[in-house]
Amino acid sequence: MVRDDAGMAAVTTAVLLPLLALVLAGVLQLGALRVSAARVRAAADLAALIAVNDQDDAALARTGELRLSSDAADVARDFFARELELSAPLLAAPPAEIAGGAEIVVYPAAPATDPRTGARYEHPTLRIAAQVPLRSPAFGVLALAPVTVVDVLAVSSPR
């Protein structure tokens, strides 16, 4: 006897195709989230670096030591919001709201210990910690959360 398996292959394909499409959507969304998270971390790193490079020139001339500007936290928050604007379509909240809710701490004197991370800073340091909500629409289709929150931590000090 010869069996015709053509019908069984069509049924198997029809059953597995939606499952494969869901897996593909999940993998693509995960990859997009990784890229989005890297962009947000780069934005925080750049904001911290810019704020730290805004030195107190009078103190440097007077003492010869690098000191953070008195408005370093404001500069960091402003630049963090500006950098997040570049990724606005990826965000699930306005960039200004995310930057406004970020924890930006300046440790003007060294040595200092960060109570949040336990890190010890040997130079004046600025730290940005933020929770950034990113859109993940494919996860919403998969009955998961359509928004994924990424924790960002950036630390910088003048040298």
C-alpha positions as CSV (number, residue, x, y, z in Angstrom):
1,M,0.0,0.0,0.0
2,V,1.1,3.5,-0.8
3,R,0.1,6.2,1.6
4,D,-0.4,9.8,0.6
5,D,1.1,12.1,3.3
6,A,0.6,15.4,1.3
7,G,-2.5,16.2,3.3
8,M,-0.8,15.6,6.7
9,A,2.1,17.9,5.7
10,A,-0.4,20.6,4.9
11,V,-2.1,20.2,8.2
12,T,1.2,20.2,10.1
13,T,2.3,23.4,8.3
14,A,-1.0,25.1,9.0
15,V,-0.7,24.2,12.7
16,L,3.0,25.1,13.1
17,L,3.0,28.3,11.0
18,P,1.3,30.5,13.6
19,L,3.5,29.2,16.3
20,L,6.6,29.9,14.3
21,A,5.3,33.4,13.5
22,L,4.8,34.1,17.2
23,V,8.4,32.9,18.0
24,L,9.8,35.1,15.2
25,A,7.8,38.1,16.5
26,G,9.2,37.5,20.0
27,V,12.8,37.2,18.9
28,L,12.6,40.3,16.7
29,Q,11.0,42.3,19.6
30,L,13.7,41.1,22.0
31,G,16.4,42.2,19.6
32,A,14.7,45.6,19.2
33,L,14.5,46.0,23.0
34,R,18.3,45.2,23.3
35,V,19.0,48.0,20.7
36,S,16.7,50.4,22.4
37,A,18.2,49.7,25.8
38,A,21.7,50.3,24.4
39,R,20.6,53.6,23.0
40,V,19.1,54.7,26.4
41,R,22.2,53.6,28.2
42,A,24.4,55.6,25.8
43,A,22.1,58.6,26.4
44,A,22.7,58.4,30.2
45,D,26.4,57.8,29.7
46,L,26.7,60.9,27.5
47,A,24.7,63.0,29.8
48,A,26.9,62.0,32.8
49,L,30.0,62.7,30.8
50,I,28.9,66.1,29.6
51,A,27.8,67.1,33.1
52,V,31.2,66.0,34.6
53,N,33.1,67.9,31.9
54,D,31.3,71.1,33.0
55,Q,34.0,71.9,35.6
56,D,34.1,74.6,38.2
57,D,36.8,76.7,36.5
58,A,37.3,79.1,39.4
59,A,38.0,76.2,41.8
60,L,40.4,74.6,39.3
61,A,42.3,77.9,39.0
62,R,42.3,78.4,42.7
63,T,43.1,74.9,44.0
64,G,44.4,73.0,41.0
65,E,41.8,70.3,41.7
66,L,39.0,69.2,39.4
67,R,35.6,70.0,40.9
68,L,32.1,69.5,39.5
69,S,30.1,72.5,38.7
70,S,27.4,73.4,41.1
71,D,24.8,72.8,38.4
72,A,26.1,69.4,37.3
73,A,22.9,67.6,38.2
74,D,20.8,70.1,36.2
75,V,23.1,69.8,33.3
76,A,23.0,66.0,33.4
77,R,19.2,66.0,33.6
78,D,18.9,68.5,30.7
79,F,21.3,66.5,28.4
80,F,19.7,63.2,29.4
81,A,16.3,64.6,28.3
82,R,17.9,65.9,25.0
83,E,19.5,62.6,24.3
84,L,16.3,60.7,25.0
85,E,14.5,62.9,22.5
86,L,16.5,61.1,19.8
87,S,14.9,57.8,20.9
88,A,11.4,59.2,21.5
89,P,9.5,56.8,19.2
90,L,11.0,53.9,21.3
91,L,9.9,55.3,24.6
92,A,6.6,54.7,26.4
93,A,6.8,58.0,28.2
94,P,7.9,61.6,27.3
95,P,11.7,62.1,27.5
96,A,11.3,65.1,29.8
97,E,9.3,62.9,32.2
98,I,11.8,60.1,32.2
99,A,14.7,62.5,32.7
100,G,12.7,64.4,35.4
101,G,12.2,61.1,37.3
102,A,15.8,60.0,37.0
103,E,17.9,59.9,40.3
104,I,20.9,62.2,39.6
105,V,23.3,62.4,42.5
106,V,26.5,64.5,42.7
107,Y,29.3,63.4,45.0
108,P,31.4,66.6,45.0
109,A,34.0,65.4,47.5
110,A,36.1,62.3,47.4
111,P,36.3,59.7,48.7
112,A,32.5,59.0,48.8
113,T,30.4,55.8,49.0
114,D,27.3,55.5,46.9
115,P,24.5,54.1,49.2
116,R,22.6,52.8,46.2
117,T,25.4,50.7,44.6
118,G,27.9,50.4,47.4
119,A,30.6,51.8,45.0
120,R,33.4,53.9,46.4
121,Y,34.4,56.9,44.4
122,E,37.9,58.3,44.6
123,H,37.1,61.4,42.5
124,P,34.2,63.8,42.5
125,T,31.4,61.8,40.7
126,L,28.0,62.1,39.1
127,R,25.6,59.2,39.0
128,I,22.4,58.9,36.9
129,A,20.0,56.1,37.8
130,A,16.7,55.9,35.8
131,Q,13.9,53.5,34.9
132,V,13.1,53.9,31.3
133,P,9.9,52.5,29.9
134,L,10.4,51.1,26.3
135,R,7.6,50.2,23.9
136,S,7.4,46.5,23.1
137,P,4.3,46.1,21.0
138,A,5.1,42.6,19.8
139,F,5.1,41.4,23.4
140,G,1.7,43.0,23.8
141,V,0.4,40.8,20.9
142,L,1.9,37.8,22.6
143,A,-0.1,38.5,25.8
144,L,2.9,39.9,27.6
145,A,3.5,43.5,28.8
146,P,3.5,46.0,25.9
147,V,5.9,48.2,27.9
148,T,9.3,46.9,29.2
149,V,11.1,49.0,31.8
150,V,14.9,49.1,31.6
151,D,17.0,50.2,34.5
152,V,19.9,52.5,33.5
153,L,22.9,53.4,35.6
154,A,25.6,55.8,34.4
155,V,28.6,57.0,36.5
156,S,31.2,59.5,35.5
157,S,34.0,61.5,37.2
158,P,36.6,64.0,36.0
159,R,40.2,62.9,35.7
